């Protein structure tokens, strides 16, 4: 679908006003910026409403996780890889803030590697689970930490910045919370990838109202530079998922009775617990330093 620039919406990435209606999906309007090519959902959104208990345990609303901690277990190796890269730039292992900390799955891995960890999580349900496990996780958005008086060596955002209605505001606050020379590390979908371009509106990572803003490598790097960061590394790292999670995603992506039944089957079958390494190269990992 070509951009319809008669219907405009400001771009949350580059602030350009020339973003036209691109397509519709899940009853949401998706816009594409004619300047930086960011794809985003138009309108305003109550992001707190989406991330209920069902998002992390059940996914009966059609998005989220059947069991967050179980679905994330195959990601241990990837998270350790991310931390290994970060530690090249921040070897002292100081204070780390994980944005979108959920139930503390990543915090546990980082703590084991010697980091002093804190999390912020928009879901009170998930944050309370993390607190039950002994982690300091604040319920809210990163903007709620603006005047907390604390500073961090590293801020991580794993598959979370695309869920933010105003990612620029989050990066402004991240820069305020980081020490000079501090590191921010982000993993997010890449709309510039060949798979994304080939599938268009059928790309499986276009999933409003979960994903509100989809970046490419160039526009996120430029956004970071504007907020006082020096980009150090851009990489692509595959992920590992359970069979159960893969079929849940497929069922949500290509809705149909067969896939829905398979997703339900694998949710209760031992085969669903098998790990599958997948790398479509449609996510990217970016590391930047506060100047």
C-alpha positions as CSV (number, residue, x, y, z in Angstrom):
1,X,0.0,0.0,0.0
2,X,1.5,3.4,-0.9
3,X,1.6,6.1,1.7
4,X,-1.5,8.3,1.7
5,X,0.0,11.6,2.7
6,X,-3.4,13.3,2.8
7,X,-3.8,11.6,6.2
8,X,-0.9,12.8,8.3
9,X,0.5,11.9,11.7
10,X,3.7,13.2,13.4
11,X,6.6,10.7,13.5
12,X,7.6,9.7,17.0
13,X,11.1,9.0,15.9
14,X,12.3,12.0,13.8
15,X,9.4,14.3,14.6
16,X,8.7,14.9,10.9
17,X,5.1,15.8,10.2
18,X,5.0,14.0,6.8
19,X,4.0,10.5,7.9
20,X,1.2,9.0,5.9
21,X,-1.3,6.2,6.4
22,X,0.5,3.0,5.3
23,X,-1.8,0.2,6.1
24,X,-4.2,-1.2,8.7
25,X,-3.7,-4.2,10.9
26,X,-5.6,-5.7,13.9
27,X,-8.0,-2.7,13.4
28,X,-5.2,-0.2,14.0
29,X,-3.8,2.3,11.5
30,X,-0.1,2.1,10.8
31,X,1.7,5.1,9.5
32,X,5.1,5.3,7.7
33,X,7.4,8.3,7.9
34,X,8.5,9.6,4.5
35,X,11.6,11.0,6.2
36,X,13.1,8.2,8.3
37,X,10.8,5.3,7.3
38,X,9.7,4.5,10.9
39,X,6.5,2.6,11.1
40,X,4.1,3.4,13.9
41,X,0.6,3.1,15.2
42,X,-1.5,6.3,15.0
43,X,-3.5,7.7,17.9
44,X,-3.0,7.5,21.7
45,X,-2.7,4.3,23.6
46,X,-3.2,3.2,27.2
47,X,-0.1,1.0,27.4
48,X,-0.8,0.1,31.1
49,X,-4.0,-1.6,30.0
50,X,-2.3,-4.2,27.7
51,X,0.2,-5.7,30.2
52,X,-2.1,-7.4,32.6
53,X,-1.6,-10.8,34.2
54,X,-2.9,-12.5,31.0
55,X,-0.1,-10.9,28.9
56,X,2.5,-12.8,31.0
57,X,0.5,-15.9,31.8
58,X,-2.0,-17.3,29.4
59,X,-2.1,-14.9,26.4
60,X,-5.8,-15.5,26.0
61,X,-6.3,-12.0,24.6
62,X,-4.3,-13.1,21.5
63,X,-0.9,-11.6,22.4
64,X,1.7,-12.0,25.1
65,X,3.1,-15.2,26.7
66,X,1.5,-18.5,27.7
67,X,4.2,-18.6,30.5
68,X,6.7,-15.8,30.4
69,X,9.5,-17.4,32.4
70,X,9.2,-20.7,30.6
71,X,9.0,-18.9,27.2
72,X,12.1,-16.9,28.0
73,X,14.2,-19.9,29.2
74,X,15.7,-20.5,25.7
75,X,16.9,-16.8,25.7
76,X,19.5,-17.4,28.5
77,X,22.3,-17.9,26.0
78,X,21.3,-14.8,24.1
79,X,21.1,-12.7,27.2
80,X,24.5,-13.8,28.3
81,X,25.8,-12.9,24.8
82,X,24.3,-9.4,25.2
83,X,25.9,-9.0,28.6
84,X,29.3,-10.2,27.3
85,X,29.2,-7.5,24.6
86,X,28.2,-4.9,27.1
87,X,31.0,-5.9,29.5
88,X,33.5,-5.1,26.8
89,X,32.4,-1.4,27.1
90,X,31.6,-1.4,30.8
91,X,34.0,-3.9,32.4
92,X,33.5,-2.5,36.0
93,X,30.0,-4.1,36.3
94,X,28.3,-1.2,38.2
95,X,24.6,-0.4,38.4
96,X,22.4,-1.8,35.7
97,X,18.8,-0.7,35.0
98,X,16.7,-3.0,32.9
99,X,13.7,-1.2,31.3
100,X,10.8,-3.6,30.8
101,X,12.1,-6.0,33.4
102,X,9.0,-8.1,33.6
103,X,9.3,-10.8,36.3
104,X,13.0,-10.3,36.6
105,X,14.2,-13.0,34.3
106,X,17.1,-11.0,32.8
107,X,17.9,-9.3,36.1
108,X,18.7,-12.8,37.6
109,X,21.1,-13.5,34.7
110,X,22.8,-10.1,35.1
111,X,23.0,-10.4,38.9
112,X,24.8,-13.7,38.5
113,X,27.4,-12.0,36.4
114,X,28.1,-9.5,39.1
115,X,25.9,-6.5,38.2
116,X,24.0,-4.5,40.8
117,X,20.5,-4.7,39.2
118,X,17.4,-2.6,39.3
119,X,14.3,-2.9,37.0
120,X,11.4,-0.8,35.9
121,X,8.3,-2.5,34.5
122,X,5.0,-1.1,33.3
123,X,3.0,-4.1,34.5
124,X,2.3,-4.1,38.2
125,X,1.6,-7.9,37.9
126,X,5.0,-8.7,36.4
127,X,6.8,-6.2,38.7
128,X,5.3,-7.7,41.8
129,X,6.5,-11.2,40.6
130,X,10.0,-9.8,40.3
131,X,9.8,-8.2,43.8
132,X,8.6,-11.5,45.2
133,X,11.9,-13.0,43.8
134,X,13.9,-10.4,45.7
135,X,14.6,-7.9,42.9
136,X,14.1,-4.2,43.1
137,X,11.7,-3.5,40.3
138,X,9.7,-0.3,40.2
139,X,6.2,-0.3,38.6
140,X,6.0,2.4,35.9
141,X,7.8,3.8,32.9
142,X,11.4,4.9,32.7
143,X,10.1,8.5,32.7
144,X,8.8,7.9,36.3
145,X,12.5,7.6,37.4
146,X,13.4,11.1,36.1
147,X,13.9,12.7,39.5
148,X,14.9,9.6,41.5
149,X,18.5,10.9,42.0
150,X,20.1,7.6,41.0
151,X,22.6,7.0,38.2
152,X,23.4,3.9,36.3
153,X,26.4,2.5,34.4
154,X,24.2,0.6,32.0
155,X,20.6,0.7,30.8
156,X,19.1,-2.2,28.9
157,X,16.0,-2.3,26.8
158,X,15.3,-5.8,25.5
159,X,12.4,-6.0,23.0
160,X,10.7,-3.0,24.8
161,X,11.4,0.2,22.9
162,X,9.0,-0.8,20.2
163,X,6.2,-1.1,22.8
164,X,6.6,2.6,23.8
165,X,4.3,5.3,22.4
166,X,7.0,7.9,22.9
167,X,10.5,6.2,22.6
168,X,12.2,9.6,22.2
169,X,11.1,10.6,25.7
170,X,12.4,7.3,27.1
171,X,15.8,8.0,25.5
172,X,16.0,11.5,26.9
173,X,15.4,10.1,30.4
174,X,17.8,7.3,29.8
175,X,20.5,9.8,29.0
176,X,19.7,11.7,32.3
177,X,19.9,8.5,34.3
178,X,23.2,7.3,32.8
179,X,26.6,8.3,34.1
180,X,28.8,10.1,31.6
181,X,30.3,7.3,29.6
182,X,27.5,5.0,30.5
183,X,26.1,2.4,28.1
184,X,22.7,1.9,26.7
185,X,21.9,-1.4,24.9
186,X,18.7,-2.1,22.9
187,X,17.3,-5.0,21.0
188,X,14.4,-4.3,18.7
189,X,12.7,-5.4,15.4
190,X,14.3,-4.1,12.2
191,X,11.9,-2.8,9.5
192,X,14.8,-2.5,7.1
193,X,15.3,-6.2,7.0
194,X,14.6,-8.1,3.8
195,X,12.1,-10.3,5.5
196,X,10.2,-7.3,6.8
197,X,10.2,-5.7,3.3
198,X,9.1,-8.8,1.6
199,X,6.2,-9.5,3.9
200,X,5.0,-5.9,4.2
201,X,2.0,-5.6,6.4
202,X,2.1,-9.4,6.9
203,X,5.4,-9.2,8.7
204,X,4.9,-11.1,12.0
205,X,6.5,-8.3,14.0
206,X,3.9,-5.8,13.0
207,X,1.6,-6.6,15.9
208,X,-0.4,-3.6,17.2
209,X,-1.3,-2.8,19.9
210,X,1.8,-4.4,21.3
211,X,4.4,-2.9,18.9
212,X,3.7,0.8,18.5
213,X,6.9,2.0,16.8
214,X,9.1,-0.1,14.5
215,X,12.6,1.2,13.8
216,X,15.3,0.5,11.3
217,X,19.0,0.6,12.1
218,X,19.6,4.0,10.7
219,X,16.7,5.9,12.3
220,X,17.4,4.4,15.8
221,X,21.1,5.2,15.6
222,X,20.3,8.8,14.6
223,X,17.8,9.1,17.4
224,X,20.4,8.0,19.9
225,X,22.9,10.5,18.5
226,X,20.4,13.3,18.9
227,X,20.0,12.4,22.5
228,X,23.8,12.6,23.3
229,X,24.9,9.0,22.5
230,X,27.8,7.7,20.4
231,X,26.8,4.4,18.7
232,X,29.5,1.8,19.3
233,X,28.0,-1.3,17.8
234,X,25.1,-2.6,15.7
235,X,24.7,-6.4,15.4
236,X,22.2,-9.1,14.6
237,X,21.8,-11.9,17.0
238,X,19.4,-14.8,16.6
239,X,17.0,-15.9,19.3
240,X,15.9,-19.2,20.6
241,X,12.3,-20.0,21.4
242,X,10.2,-23.0,22.6
243,X,8.1,-24.8,20.0
244,X,5.1,-23.8,22.1
245,X,6.0,-20.1,21.8
246,X,6.7,-20.4,18.0
247,X,3.3,-21.9,17.3
248,X,1.6,-19.3,19.6
249,X,3.2,-16.6,17.5
250,X,2.2,-18.3,14.2
251,X,-1.4,-18.7,15.4
252,X,-1.5,-15.0,16.2
253,X,0.1,-14.1,12.9
254,X,-1.9,-16.3,10.5
255,X,-5.1,-16.8,12.3
256,X,-6.8,-20.1,11.6
257,X,-8.2,-23.2,13.2
258,X,-5.3,-25.5,12.4
259,X,-2.6,-23.2,13.8
260,X,-4.7,-22.4,16.9
261,X,-5.2,-26.1,17.6
262,X,-1.5,-26.8,17.1
263,X,-0.7,-23.9,19.5
264,X,-3.0,-25.4,22.1
265,X,-1.5,-28.9,21.6
266,X,2.1,-27.8,22.0
267,X,1.1,-25.7,25.1
268,X,0.4,-29.0,26.9
269,X,2.8,-31.4,25.1
270,X,6.5,-32.1,25.9
271,X,7.4,-31.3,22.3
272,X,6.3,-27.7,23.0
273,X,9.3,-27.4,25.5
274,X,11.9,-28.2,22.8
275,X,14.1,-25.2,22.0
276,X,14.3,-23.8,18.4
277,X,17.1,-21.4,17.4
278,X,15.8,-18.9,14.9
279,X,17.5,-16.0,13.1
280,X,15.5,-14.3,10.4
281,X,17.8,-11.3,10.9
282,X,14.8,-9.0,11.5
283,X,15.9,-7.9,14.9
284,X,19.0,-5.8,15.7
285,X,21.1,-5.1,18.7
286,X,22.5,-1.6,19.2
287,X,25.0,-0.4,21.9
288,X,25.7,3.3,22.5
289,X,27.7,5.3,25.0
290,X,26.6,8.6,26.7
291,X,29.0,11.3,25.6
